[in-house]
């Protein structure tokens, strides 16, 4: 008799613990989803503001750039865009070459290695260009503006991290390329 009472108490304690754990887990999930939703809303508001005002005006307003700083800012961005476009085009070319080689009936591992190294080198060069770009922008800013610039870049990186695939148009173009190639 004592044994069945102890079993019932133990069962009640276990059920109570499970209920507490489940409620805590659900509360945590709910809380995190609300926090993430707020962050995503904030990011979307920022993206919309950039879209409406244009990237240059957005940065000009956020950094409170003088006319001289703003002109330098535009020049640095234009140069960066040209340089990175060339690297990105080359990167896409090598990605296609890599896929073509892998898709061959008898792929050449030396070619795969060589192409992979080229892709790695281009990624490295892009990172250097991005670093130079940031340093160039930083150079035209005073200390207060540099802190704002740092926060803007951190926000942009976190936006990119949260987007499923920001280059979905690139993926669609690659798919079209392979469909055309395969239909030859």
GIQUIBEL-V829477 format. One record per pair of residues at least 24 apart in sequence whose C-alpha atoms are under 6 Angstrom apart, sorted by the first residue. I is the first residue (numbers start at 1). J is the second residue. Records with the same first field share a line. If there is no record, write none. Layout:
# GIQUIBEL-V829477
I: J ; J
This chain:
# GIQUIBEL-V829477
63: 145
